[in-house]
Amino acid sequence: MEDRQLTWRGLGIGLLGLVVITASSMYVALRMGALPWPTVFVTIISMAALRKCKNSTIHEINCTHTIMSAGAMVAGGLAFTLPGMWMLDANASMSTFSMISLTIVGTILGTAFTTVFRRRMVEDPQLPYPMGQAAYNTLTAGMEGGRNAKKLFASMGASAVFTALRDGAGKIPSVIRLAAGSSLCQPAYMWVSPMAVGIGAIIGPVLAIVWFLGMVLGYYVITPIGITAGWFKDMASAELFRQNLGIGLMIGTGLGVLIKALYGLISKRKTASRRKIPARSLAALLLLTLLCMLILTLTTEVSFLETIPLMAGVFCATYLSSMLTGQTGINPMEIFGILVLLFVQFLFRPALAPAFTIAAVTAVACGLAGDVMNDLKCGHLLGADPRQQIIGEGIGGVVGSVVSVLVLLALKRAFGSFGTEQLPAPQAAAVSAMVGGPKHLVAFTIGCIAGIILYLCKVPTATLGLGVYLSTAISTIMGLGAVLAFLVKKVSKKASMGTDIALVSSGLLGGEGITGVLIAIFSML
């Protein structure tokens, strides 16, 4: 009985959940500029659904949540890149077929490339994959009772009602002003969002504090000092510097990951136990890569020559993405999209649509790679068959690709554009700022150098850069969520409080995300 893993009923339940999770994740990514892992959330959903079925097993539940989670990271990769094209040119066009095609290619590459280094990374104790561990702990604990599911659905319902009152009925303000601005400082705002509180609680106090400090550094240290000292002639110049500094810090993080990975490979070259890829598997991987190159050439505006460095870049990016996810639980997929885009731009000069295609393919591949590795870590701890998980991940990723594109277009039609208060899409804005190169080279260079140094000193510079770049409204509410979670843990004496907070926070994310998508669809109709 324990061999029941990828089943027809599990596939059906997984795909139904995937549609909802993918849609809500697209909304979350565009609205909040952040996308926490849905791993715990989908684990609870799968467990609640399958435990009511006859002869369900923990391995079947595990494989089902693997399918269900795939679309979320695909949606994130797309939301963090492609909207930037319309931010630069409101009249830019790309066919729905081309968008679905590039997203599916990113999904295929993200799934296929991770199979090359799956065993080494998943079995490496130095790569704990915290979200995969959390899914394992939640799954094993949840099989003993149904209280966890009740907590998650209760918080989800409360978040949905709150969001409906705020966005649907207009009874609750979406943003409140905390402090007035001046000629030296911008006003401080805070988003009124249960989803953002949940994100802050999930990422924890350390990352939230770094995020908040990034906001303070960008808005309330560099900007006023720079204007007073005459570094910037006005607030607009200060804003350009701050934005490029934040982008540089995030890019520097990606370069730091690359430097650290290369150093690790060189230093362990003689002692590492290298596993050779079987010739048949290598041939299949090469054929699959060539197929993806042809699909992009035939269905998008990317040329065949441009796909060559793109494939090499995606392979390196998925490796680094999997490593960073395993070490920290953070996967800055849009940063890897920018890195590969800059690499291809150095060799060629792609036009607007091809440039965003390159960034989107990379981000989707990296997003899915991180999700695959988290799920495989959970499966490894359970003793599951990784082949069945990878098949489930691939199916979920392809279906999630179609859903992601359709939801993205629905939101675009409902709200009119991106880069607005309703859909700020800050990561996509960062990508758009890098098309054609940075707009403030000095700030970008300072950020890159600082990002590399700080990352090598084990400072979470991607999160710091996000705080420097994003609005005060988002960063403030994130910090509040982390502080509340920290205080609750300190006051409570329950050993399960950490799990309870993760479940409630996941419910807050799901409730607002799903309700936001429904409101957007109703608005469009």
C-alpha positions in Angstrom: 0.0 0.0 0.0 2.9 2.4 0.7 3.8 2.3 -3.0 0.7 4.4 -3.9 2.2 7.7 -4.9 1.2 9.2 -8.3 -2.4 8.2 -8.6 -5.3 9.4 -10.8 -7.3 10.8 -7.9 -4.2 12.5 -6.6 -3.5 13.9 -10.0 -7.1 15.2 -10.2 -7.0 16.8 -6.7 -3.6 18.2 -7.3 -4.6 19.9 -10.6 -7.7 21.3 -9.1 -5.7 22.8 -6.2 -3.0 23.9 -8.6 -5.5 26.1 -10.6 -6.5 28.0 -7.4 -3.0 28.2 -6.0 -1.5 29.4 -9.3 -4.1 32.1 -9.7 -3.7 33.4 -6.2 0.1 33.2 -6.5 0.0 35.4 -9.6 -2.1 38.0 -7.7 0.2 37.8 -4.7 3.3 38.3 -6.7 2.0 41.2 -8.7 0.4 42.9 -5.6 3.0 42.4 -3.0 6.2 41.9 -4.9 6.9 38.7 -2.9 5.9 35.1 -3.1 6.5 32.9 -0.1 6.6 29.2 -0.8 3.1 27.5 -0.8 4.6 24.3 0.4 3.0 24.1 3.8 -0.3 25.4 2.4 -0.6 22.8 -0.3 0.6 20.0 2.0 -2.4 20.7 4.3 -4.8 21.0 1.4 -3.7 17.7 -0.1 -3.8 16.0 3.3 -7.3 17.3 4.1 -8.6 16.1 0.7 -7.0 12.7 0.5 -7.4 11.6 4.1 -11.1 11.4 3.3 -10.4 9.0 0.5 -10.1 5.2 0.9 -6.6 3.7 1.3 -4.8 7.0 1.0 -1.1 7.0 2.0 1.4 9.6 3.1 3.3 9.1 -0.2 0.2 9.7 -2.2 -0.4 12.9 -0.3 3.2 13.9 -0.8 3.0 13.4 -4.5 -0.3 15.3 -4.7 1.1 18.4 -3.0 4.1 18.2 -5.3 1.7 18.6 -8.3 -0.3 21.3 -6.5 2.6 23.5 -5.7 4.3 23.6 -9.1 2.1 26.3 -10.7 2.8 28.8 -7.9 6.5 29.2 -8.7 5.7 29.3 -12.4 3.3 32.1 -11.8 6.0 33.9 -9.7 8.6 33.6 -12.4 6.2 35.1 -15.0 4.8 37.8 -12.7 8.3 38.9 -11.7 9.5 39.5 -15.3 6.9 39.8 -18.1 4.8 42.8 -16.8 7.9 44.9 -17.1 7.5 44.8 -20.9 4.2 46.7 -20.7 5.7 49.1 -18.1 8.3 50.2 -20.7 5.8 50.2 -23.6 2.1 50.1 -23.0 1.5 49.1 -26.6 4.0 46.3 -26.6 2.5 43.1 -27.9 3.2 39.4 -27.4 0.7 36.7 -28.5 -0.9 34.5 -25.8 0.5 31.5 -27.7 4.0 32.9 -27.4 3.6 33.6 -23.7 2.3 30.1 -23.0 5.1 28.7 -25.1 7.9 30.5 -23.3 6.4 29.6 -19.9 6.2 25.9 -20.8 9.8 26.0 -22.0 10.9 27.5 -18.7 8.9 24.8 -16.9 10.5 22.0 -18.9 14.0 23.4 -18.4 13.5 23.9 -14.7 12.3 20.4 -14.2 14.8 18.7 -16.5 18.0 20.5 -15.4 17.3 19.8 -11.7 17.4 16.1 -12.4 21.1 16.5 -13.1 22.1 17.6 -9.6 19.1 16.3 -7.7 20.8 13.5 -5.8 23.8 15.5 -4.8 21.8 18.5 -3.5 18.9 16.7 -1.9 21.1 14.3 0.0 23.6 17.0 1.1 23.1 17.8 4.8 24.6 21.2 4.2 21.5 22.0 2.1 18.6 21.6 4.5 15.8 23.0 2.2 13.9 24.5 5.1 10.5 24.6 3.2 10.9 21.0 2.3 11.7 20.1 5.9 8.6 22.1 6.9 6.4 20.2 4.5 7.8 16.9 5.9 7.1 17.9 9.5 3.7 19.2 8.7 2.8 16.1 6.7 4.0 13.6 9.4 2.3 15.6 12.2 -0.9 16.2 10.3 -1.4 12.5 9.7 -2.0 12.2 13.4 -5.0 14.6 13.5 -7.1 17.2 11.7 -6.5 20.3 13.9 -3.9 21.8 11.6 -6.3 21.9 8.6 -9.0 23.6 10.8 -6.5 26.3 11.8 -5.5 26.9 8.2 -9.0 27.1 6.8 -10.2 29.3 9.7 -7.4 31.9 9.0 -8.1 31.6 5.3 -11.8 32.4 5.7 -11.0 35.4 7.9 -8.5 36.7 5.4 -11.0 36.2 2.6 -13.7 38.2 4.4 -11.3 41.0 5.3 -10.1 41.2 1.6 -13.7 41.3 0.4 -14.6 44.1 2.8 -11.5 46.0 1.8 -11.3 45.6 -2.0 -14.9 44.5 -2.8 -17.0 46.7 -0.5 -14.5 49.5 0.1 -15.2 49.4 3.9 -11.5 49.1 4.9 -8.6 51.3 3.6 -5.9 49.5 1.6 -3.1 51.9 2.7 -2.7 54.1 5.7 -0.2 56.9 6.1 2.1 56.6 9.1 4.2 59.8 8.7 4.0 62.9 6.5 6.8 63.5 4.0 9.0 66.5 3.5 11.4 67.9 0.9 14.0 65.5 2.2 11.9 62.4 2.9 9.0 60.6 1.3 5.9 59.9 3.4 5.8 56.5 5.2 2.9 54.3 4.4 1.7 50.8 5.5 -0.4 48.4 3.5 -3.5 47.1 5.3 -3.1 43.4 4.3 -3.4 40.1 6.2 -1.4 38.5 3.3 1.6 40.8 4.0 1.4 40.1 7.7 1.5 36.4 6.9 4.5 36.9 4.6 6.4 38.7 7.4 5.5 35.9 9.9 6.7 33.2 7.5 10.1 34.8 6.5 10.9 35.4 10.2 12.3 38.3 12.2 15.9 38.2 10.9 14.9 38.5 7.2 12.1 40.9 8.0 14.4 43.2 10.0 17.0 43.2 7.2 14.1 44.0 4.8 13.0 46.8 7.0 16.5 48.1 7.5 16.9 48.2 3.7 13.8 50.5 3.5 15.2 52.8 6.3 18.6 52.9 4.5 17.1 53.7 1.1 14.3 56.1 2.1 15.5 57.7 5.3 19.3 57.6 5.3 20.6 57.8 1.7 17.8 60.0 0.3 17.8 62.9 2.9 21.6 62.9 3.4 22.1 62.8 -0.4 19.8 65.8 -1.0 21.2 67.8 1.9 24.8 67.1 0.8 24.0 68.0 -2.8 24.6 64.5 -4.2 21.1 64.6 -5.7 19.6 67.7 -7.2 16.0 66.7 -6.3 13.8 63.9 -5.1 13.5 62.4 -8.5 17.3 62.0 -8.8 17.4 60.5 -5.3 14.7 58.0 -6.3 16.6 56.9 -9.4 19.7 56.3 -7.3 17.8 54.4 -4.6 16.1 52.1 -7.1 19.3 51.3 -9.0 21.1 50.7 -5.7 18.5 48.2 -4.7 18.6 46.5 -8.0 22.4 46.4 -7.8 22.3 44.8 -4.3 20.0 42.0 -5.6 22.2 41.5 -8.7 25.3 41.5 -6.4 23.7 38.7 -4.5 23.4 36.6 -7.6 27.0 37.2 -8.5 28.0 36.4 -4.9 26.2 33.1 -5.2 28.1 32.4 -8.4 31.5 33.3 -6.9 30.8 31.1 -3.8 29.6 28.2 -6.0 32.7 28.4 -8.2 35.0 28.6 -5.3 33.3 25.6 -3.7 33.6 23.5 -6.9 37.3 24.4 -7.2 38.2 23.8 -3.6 36.4 20.5 -3.4 37.4 19.3 -6.9 39.9 16.7 -5.7 37.9 15.3 -2.8 34.3 15.5 -4.1 32.7 12.3 -5.1 31.6 13.0 -8.6 28.7 11.1 -10.1 28.8 10.8 -13.8 25.6 11.3 -15.7 24.6 8.2 -17.7 25.1 8.6 -21.4 21.4 7.9 -22.1 20.3 10.5 -19.7 22.8 13.0 -21.0 21.6 12.4 -24.6 18.0 12.8 -23.5 18.8 16.1 -21.7 20.6 17.5 -24.7 17.8 16.5 -27.1 15.3 18.2 -24.7 17.4 21.3 -24.6 17.6 21.4 -28.4 13.8 21.0 -28.5 13.3 23.9 -26.2 15.6 26.0 -28.4 13.6 25.2 -31.5 10.3 25.9 -29.7 11.5 29.3 -28.6 12.8 30.1 -32.1 9.6 29.1 -33.8 7.1 30.5 -31.4 8.7 33.6 -30.0 10.9 36.5 -31.3 14.1 35.0 -29.7 16.6 34.0 -32.5 18.2 30.6 -32.5 21.6 32.1 -31.8 20.2 33.9 -28.7 18.9 30.6 -27.4 22.4 29.2 -27.2 23.7 31.5 -24.4 20.2 31.4 -22.9 20.3 27.6 -22.4 23.8 27.9 -20.8 22.6 30.7 -18.6 19.4 28.8 -17.5 21.4 25.7 -16.6 23.8 27.8 -14.4 20.9 29.8 -13.0 18.8 26.7 -12.0 21.9 25.2 -10.3 22.5 28.4 -8.3 18.8 28.8 -7.6 18.6 25.2 -6.2 21.6 25.8 -4.1 20.4 29.1 -2.6 17.0 27.6 -1.9 18.6 24.7 -0.1 20.8 27.0 2.0 18.4 29.8 2.9 14.8 29.0 1.7 15.0 32.1 -0.5 14.9 32.0 -4.3 15.3 35.4 -6.0 14.3 34.0 -9.4 13.9 37.5 -11.0 17.6 38.2 -10.1 18.7 35.2 -12.0 16.5 36.3 -14.9 18.2 39.7 -14.9 21.7 38.0 -14.8 21.0 35.8 -17.8 19.4 38.8 -19.6 22.5 40.9 -19.1 24.7 38.0 -20.3 22.7 37.6 -23.5 22.6 41.4 -23.9 26.4 41.5 -23.7 26.6 39.1 -26.7 23.6 40.3 -28.7 21.2 43.3 -28.6 17.7 41.6 -28.3 14.7 43.8 -28.9 12.1 44.4 -26.2 9.9 41.3 -26.5 12.9 38.9 -26.9 14.6 40.5 -23.9 11.6 39.9 -21.6 11.2 36.4 -23.1 14.8 35.6 -22.0 14.2 36.9 -18.5 10.9 35.2 -18.1 12.1 31.8 -19.3 15.0 32.0 -16.8 12.8 33.1 -13.9 10.2 30.4 -14.5 12.9 27.8 -14.7 14.6 29.0 -11.5 11.3 29.3 -9.7 10.3 25.7 -10.6 13.8 24.4 -9.8 13.5 25.7 -6.2 10.0 24.2 -5.9 11.2 20.8 -7.3 14.1 20.7 -4.8 11.9 21.5 -1.8 9.4 18.8 -2.8 12.2 16.3 -3.5 13.7 17.0 -0.1 10.4 16.2 1.6 10.1 13.1 -0.5 13.6 12.0 0.3 12.9 12.3 4.0 9.7 10.2 3.5 11.5 7.6 1.3 9.4 8.5 -1.8 10.2 7.6 -5.4 11.7 10.8 -6.9 10.8 9.8 -10.5 7.1 9.9 -9.7 7.5 13.3 -8.0 9.3 14.7 -11.0 6.6 13.5 -13.3 4.0 15.1 -11.1 6.0 18.3 -11.0 6.3 18.4 -14.8 2.6 17.9 -15.3 1.7 20.5 -12.7 4.2 22.9 -14.2 2.8 22.6 -17.7 -0.8 23.1 -16.5 0.4 25.9 -14.3 2.0 27.6 -17.3 -1.3 27.9 -19.1 -3.2 29.0 -16.0 -0.4 31.6 -15.2 -0.6 33.3 -18.6 -4.4 33.4 -18.6 -4.6 34.9 -15.1 -1.8 37.4 -16.0 -3.8 38.6 -19.0 -7.1 38.7 -17.0 -5.5 40.9 -14.3 -3.9 43.1 -17.0 -7.3 43.6 -18.6 -9.1 44.1 -15.2 -6.6 46.7 -13.8 -5.4 48.2 -17.1 -1.7 48.1 -16.5 1.1 47.1 -14.2 3.4 49.3 -12.0 0.3 50.9 -10.4 -0.9 51.0 -6.8 -3.2 48.0 -7.4 -0.5 45.9 -9.1 2.9 47.4 -8.5 4.8 44.3 -9.7 8.2 45.7 -8.3 10.3 42.8 -9.5 9.1 43.2 -13.1 9.9 46.9 -12.8 13.4 46.0 -11.7 13.8 43.8 -14.8 12.5 46.6 -17.0 15.1 48.9 -15.5 17.8 46.5 -16.6 16.7 46.2 -20.2 19.3 48.1 -22.1 21.5 48.4 -19.0 21.1 50.2 -15.6 19.8 53.7 -15.6 22.2 54.9 -12.9 25.5 53.1 -13.5 27.2 54.5 -10.3 24.4 53.4 -8.0 24.1 50.0 -9.7 27.8 49.4 -9.5 28.0 50.4 -5.8 25.0 48.0 -5.2 26.6 45.1 -7.1 30.0 45.4 -5.2 28.3 45.8 -1.8 26.0 42.9 -2.6 28.8 40.6 -3.4 30.8 41.5 -0.3 27.9 41.4 2.0 26.6 38.1 0.6 30.1 36.5 1.1 29.9 37.8 4.7 26.6 35.9 5.0 24.4 38.9 5.0 21.0 38.3 3.2 21.7 41.1 0.7 18.8 40.1 -1.7 16.4 40.9 1.1 18.3 44.1 2.0 18.1 45.1 -1.7 14.4 44.4 -1.8 13.9 46.7 1.2 15.9 49.5 -0.5 13.9 49.0 -3.8 10.3 48.4 -2.7 7.8 50.9 -1.3 7.5 51.8 2.4 4.0 50.4 2.5 5.1 46.9 1.7 8.2 46.8 3.9 6.4 48.2 6.9 3.6 45.7 7.0 6.2 42.9 6.4 8.1 44.0 9.5 4.9 44.2 11.5 4.0 40.6 10.6 7.5 39.3 11.7 7.3 41.3 15.0 3.9 39.9 15.8 5.0 36.3 15.1 8.1 36.8 17.2 6.1 38.2 20.2 3.5 35.4 20.0 6.3 32.8 20.1 7.9 34.5 23.1 4.7 34.7 25.0 3.3 31.3 24.2 4.7 28.2 25.8 3.2 25.8 23.3 5.8 23.6 21.6 3.7 23.6 18.4 3.4 27.4 18.2 5.9 27.6 15.3 3.8 25.2 13.2 0.6 27.0 14.2 2.0 30.4 13.0 3.1 28.8 9.7 -0.4 27.4 9.2 -2.2 30.6 10.1 0.1 32.7 8.0 -0.4 30.3 5.0 -4.1 30.7 5.5 -3.8 34.5 5.5 -1.9 34.3 2.2 -4.3 32.0 0.5 -7.4 33.8 1.6 -6.4 37.2 0.4 -4.7 35.9 -2.8 -7.7 33.8 -3.9 -10.2 36.6 -3.0 -8.1 39.1 -4.9 -8.2 37.0 -8.0 -11.9 36.5 -7.8 -12.5 40.2 -7.4 -10.3 40.9 -10.3 -12.2 38.4 -12.5 -15.5 39.9 -11.5 -14.2 43.4 -12.2 -13.1 42.3 -15.7 -16.4 40.6 -16.4 
